[in-house]
Amino acid sequence: MVRLDTETKEKLDLLRSHPRESYDAIIRRLADSRIDDEPLTYEDMKEIDEALREIRKGRYYTHEQVKEELGLS
């Protein structure tokens, strides 16, 4: 048996997909949503590091600059 704090139970009640969904199903759904099916690769991490270096050097476009370039402003 698992004991839940009243506040936790109320929060789980708000997360129900349907009125009869069990607490087990809610918790499983929440846990499954946190598992990354496509974790970052070494190459992804290298590209993120490079992008962060570029940002620190001021080499980026603002949202407004992109909109202007695309003629959306």
C-alpha distances in whole Angstrom, upper triangle without the diagonal:
4,7,10,13,15,18,16,14,18,19,17,18,22,21,20,23,23,22,19,18,14,12,12,15,16,15,16,19,19,19,22,24,24,25,29,30,34,34,37,40,42,45,43,42,46,47,44,46,49,49,47,51,53,51,52,55,55,56,54,55,53,52,55,57,55,56,60,60,59,61,58,59
4,7,10,13,15,12,11,15,16,14,16,19,18,18,21,22,20,19,17,13,10,10,14,14,12,14,17,17,16,19,21,21,23,27,28,32,31,34,37,40,42,40,39,43,44,41,43,46,45,44,47,49,48,48,52,52,53,51,51,50,48,52,54,52,53,56,57,56,58,55,55
4,7,9,12,10,9,13,14,13,15,18,18,18,22,22,20,19,18,14,11,12,16,15,14,16,19,18,18,21,23,23,25,28,30,34,33,36,39,41,44,41,40,44,45,42,44,47,46,45,48,50,48,48,52,52,53,51,51,50,48,51,54,52,53,56,57,56,58,55,55
4,6,8,6,6,10,11,10,12,15,15,16,19,20,19,18,16,14,10,12,15,14,12,16,17,16,17,20,21,21,23,27,29,32,32,35,38,40,42,40,39,43,43,40,42,45,44,42,46,47,45,46,50,49,50,48,48,47,45,48,51,49,49,53,54,53,55,51,52
4,5,5,6,9,10,11,12,15,16,17,21,22,20,20,19,16,13,15,18,16,15,18,20,18,19,22,23,22,25,28,31,34,33,36,39,41,43,41,40,43,44,40,42,45,44,42,45,47,45,45,49,49,50,47,48,46,44,47,50,49,49,52,54,53,54,51,51
4,5,5,6,9,10,11,13,15,16,20,20,18,18,18,16,13,16,18,16,16,19,20,19,20,24,24,24,27,30,33,35,35,38,41,43,45,42,41,45,45,42,44,47,45,43,47,48,46,46,50,50,51,48,48,46,44,47,50,49,49,52,54,52,54,50,50
4,5,5,6,9,10,11,13,15,19,20,18,19,18,17,14,17,18,15,15,19,19,17,19,22,22,22,25,28,31,33,33,35,39,41,43,40,39,42,42,39,41,44,42,40,44,45,42,43,47,46,47,45,45,42,41,43,46,45,45,48,50,49,50,47,47
4,5,5,6,9,10,11,13,16,18,17,17,16,14,11,13,15,12,11,15,16,14,15,19,18,18,22,25,27,30,30,32,36,38,40,37,36,40,40,37,38,42,40,38,42,43,41,42,45,45,46,43,43,41,40,43,45,44,44,47,49,48,49,46,46
4,5,5,6,9,10,11,15,15,14,14,13,11,9,12,13,11,11,15,15,14,16,19,19,20,23,26,28,31,31,34,37,40,42,39,38,42,42,39,41,44,42,41,45,46,44,45,48,48,48,46,46,44,42,45,47,46,46,49,51,49,51,47,47
4,5,5,6,9,10,14,15,13,14,14,13,11,14,15,12,13,17,17,15,18,21,20,21,24,27,29,32,32,35,38,41,43,39,39,43,42,39,41,44,42,41,44,46,43,44,48,47,47,45,44,42,40,43,46,44,44,47,49,47,49,45,45
4,5,5,7,9,13,14,14,15,14,13,11,14,14,11,11,15,14,12,15,18,17,18,21,24,26,29,29,31,35,37,39,36,35,39,38,35,38,40,38,37,41,42,39,40,44,43,44,41,41,39,37,39,42,41,40,44,45,44,45,42,42
4,5,5,7,10,12,11,12,10,10,7,10,10,7,8,12,11,10,13,15,15,16,19,22,24,27,28,30,34,37,38,35,35,39,38,36,38,41,39,38,41,43,40,42,45,44,45,42,42,40,38,41,43,42,41,45,46,45,46,43,43
4,5,6,9,10,8,10,9,9,8,12,12,9,11,14,13,13,16,18,18,19,22,25,27,30,31,33,37,40,41,38,38,42,41,38,41,44,42,41,44,45,43,44,48,47,47,44,44,42,39,42,45,43,43,46,48,46,47,44,44
4,6,9,10,10,12,11,12,11,14,13,10,12,15,14,13,16,18,17,18,22,24,26,29,30,32,36,39,40,36,36,40,39,36,39,41,39,38,42,43,40,42,45,44,44,41,41,38,36,38,41,40,39,43,44,42,43,40,40
4,6,9,10,12,9,11,9,12,10,7,9,12,10,9,13,14,13,15,18,21,22,25,26,29,32,35,36,33,33,37,36,34,36,39,37,36,40,41,38,40,43,42,42,39,39,37,35,37,40,38,38,41,42,41,42,39,39
4,5,6,8,6,8,8,11,9,6,10,12,10,11,14,15,14,17,20,22,23,26,28,31,34,37,38,35,36,39,39,36,39,42,39,39,43,43,41,43,46,45,45,42,42,40,37,40,43,41,40,44,45,43,44,41,42
4,7,8,7,10,11,12,9,8,12,12,10,11,15,15,14,17,19,22,22,25,27,30,33,37,37,34,35,39,38,36,39,41,39,39,43,43,41,43,46,45,44,41,41,39,36,39,41,39,39,42,43,41,42,39,40
4,6,6,9,11,13,11,10,14,15,13,15,18,18,18,21,23,25,26,29,31,34,37,40,41,38,39,43,42,39,42,45,43,43,46,47,45,47,50,49,48,45,44,42,40,42,45,43,42,45,46,44,45,42,43
4,6,9,11,14,12,11,15,16,15,17,20,20,20,23,25,28,29,32,33,36,40,43,44,41,42,45,45,42,45,48,45,45,49,49,47,49,52,51,51,48,47,45,42,45,48,46,45,48,49,47,48,45,46
4,6,9,11,10,11,14,15,15,17,19,20,20,23,25,28,28,32,33,37,40,43,44,41,42,46,45,43,46,48,47,46,50,51,49,51,54,53,53,50,49,47,45,47,50,48,47,51,52,49,51,47,49
4,7,8,6,7,10,11,11,13,15,16,17,19,21,24,25,28,30,33,36,39,41,38,39,42,42,40,42,45,43,43,47,48,46,48,51,50,50,47,46,45,42,45,47,45,45,49,49,47,49,45,47
4,5,5,6,9,10,11,13,14,15,17,19,21,24,25,28,29,33,36,39,41,38,38,42,42,40,42,45,44,43,47,48,46,48,51,51,50,48,48,46,44,47,49,47,47,51,51,49,51,48,49
4,5,5,6,8,10,11,12,14,15,17,19,22,24,27,28,31,34,37,39,36,37,40,40,38,40,43,42,41,45,46,44,46,49,48,48,46,46,44,42,45,48,46,46,50,50,49,50,47,48
4,5,5,6,9,10,10,12,14,16,17,20,21,25,26,29,32,35,37,35,35,39,39,37,39,42,41,40,44,45,44,45,49,48,48,46,46,45,43,46,48,46,46,50,50,49,51,48,49
4,6,5,6,9,10,10,12,14,16,19,20,23,24,28,31,34,36,33,34,37,37,35,38,41,39,39,43,44,42,44,47,47,46,44,44,43,41,44,46,44,44,47,48,46,48,45,46
4,5,5,6,9,10,11,13,15,18,19,23,24,27,30,33,35,32,32,36,36,34,36,39,37,37,41,42,40,41,45,44,44,41,41,40,38,41,43,41,41,45,46,44,46,43,44
4,5,5,6,9,10,11,13,16,18,21,22,25,28,31,33,30,30,34,34,32,34,37,36,35,39,40,39,40,43,43,43,41,41,40,38,41,43,41,42,45,46,44,46,43,45
4,5,5,6,8,10,11,14,15,19,20,23,26,29,31,29,29,33,33,31,34,36,35,35,39,40,38,40,43,43,43,40,41,40,38,42,43,41,42,45,46,44,46,43,45
4,5,5,6,9,10,13,14,18,19,22,25,29,30,27,28,32,31,29,32,35,33,33,37,38,36,38,41,41,40,38,38,37,35,38,40,38,38,42,42,40,43,40,41
4,5,5,7,9,12,14,17,18,21,24,27,29,26,26,30,30,27,30,33,31,31,34,36,34,36,39,39,38,36,36,35,33,37,38,36,37,41,41,39,42,39,40
4,5,5,7,11,13,16,16,19,22,25,27,25,25,28,29,26,29,32,31,30,34,35,34,35,39,38,38,36,37,36,34,38,40,38,38,42,42,41,43,40,42
4,5,5,9,10,13,14,18,21,24,25,23,24,27,27,26,28,31,30,30,33,35,33,35,38,38,37,35,36,35,34,37,39,36,37,41,41,39,42,39,41
4,6,8,10,12,13,16,20,23,24,21,22,26,25,23,26,29,27,27,31,32,30,32,35,35,35,32,32,32,30,33,35,33,33,37,37,36,38,35,37
4,6,9,12,12,14,18,21,22,19,20,23,23,21,24,27,25,25,28,30,29,30,33,33,33,31,32,31,30,33,35,33,34,37,37,36,38,36,37
4,6,9,9,12,15,18,20,18,18,22,22,21,23,26,25,25,28,30,29,31,34,34,33,31,32,32,31,35,36,34,35,38,38,37,39,37,39
4,5,6,9,12,15,17,14,15,19,19,17,20,23,22,22,26,27,26,28,31,31,30,28,29,29,29,32,33,31,32,36,35,34,37,35,36
4,6,10,12,16,17,15,16,20,20,19,22,24,23,24,27,28,28,30,33,33,32,30,31,31,30,34,34,32,33,36,36,34,37,35,37
4,7,9,12,13,11,13,16,16,16,19,21,20,21,24,25,25,27,30,30,29,27,28,29,28,32,32,29,31,34,33,32,35,33,36
4,6,10,11,9,10,14,14,14,16,18,18,19,22,23,23,25,28,28,27,26,27,28,28,32,32,29,31,35,33,33,36,34,36
4,7,8,6,7,10,11,10,12,15,15,16,18,20,20,22,24,25,24,23,25,26,26,29,29,27,29,32,31,31,34,33,34
4,5,5,6,9,10,11,12,14,15,17,19,20,21,23,25,26,24,24,26,27,28,31,31,29,31,34,32,32,35,35,36
4,5,5,6,9,10,11,12,14,15,17,19,20,21,23,25,23,23,26,28,28,32,31,29,32,35,33,33,36,36,37
4,5,5,6,9,10,11,12,14,15,17,18,20,21,23,21,21,23,25,26,30,28,26,29,32,30,30,33,33,35
4,5,5,6,9,10,11,12,14,15,17,18,20,21,19,19,21,23,23,27,26,24,27,29,28,27,31,30,32
4,5,5,6,9,10,11,12,14,15,17,19,20,19,19,21,23,24,27,27,25,28,30,29,29,33,32,33
4,5,5,6,9,10,11,12,14,15,17,19,17,18,21,23,24,27,26,25,28,30,28,29,32,32,33
4,5,5,6,9,10,11,12,14,15,17,15,15,17,20,21,24,23,21,24,26,25,25,29,28,30
4,5,5,6,9,10,11,12,14,15,14,14,16,18,19,23,22,20,23,26,24,25,28,28,29
4,5,5,6,9,10,11,13,14,14,14,17,19,21,24,23,22,26,27,26,27,30,30,31
4,5,5,6,9,10,11,13,11,12,15,18,20,23,21,20,24,26,24,25,28,28,29
4,5,5,6,9,10,11,9,9,12,14,16,19,18,17,20,22,21,22,25,25,26
4,5,5,6,9,10,10,10,13,15,17,20,19,19,22,24,23,24,27,27,27
4,5,5,6,9,9,10,14,16,19,21,20,20,24,25,24,25,28,28,28
4,5,5,6,5,7,11,13,16,19,17,17,20,21,20,22,25,25,25
4,5,5,5,6,9,11,14,16,15,15,19,20,19,21,24,24,23
4,5,7,9,12,14,17,19,18,19,22,23,22,25,27,27,26
4,6,9,12,14,17,19,17,18,22,22,21,24,26,27,26
4,6,9,11,14,15,14,15,19,19,18,21,23,23,23
4,7,10,13,15,13,13,17,17,16,19,21,22,22
4,7,10,12,10,10,14,14,13,16,18,18,18
4,7,8,6,6,10,11,10,12,15,15,15
4,5,5,6,9,10,11,12,14,13,13
4,5,5,6,9,10,11,12,11,10
4,5,5,6,9,10,10,9,8
4,5,5,6,9,10,10,9
4,5,5,6,8,8,9
4,5,5,6,5,5
4,5,5,6,5
4,5,8,9
4,6,8
4,6
4
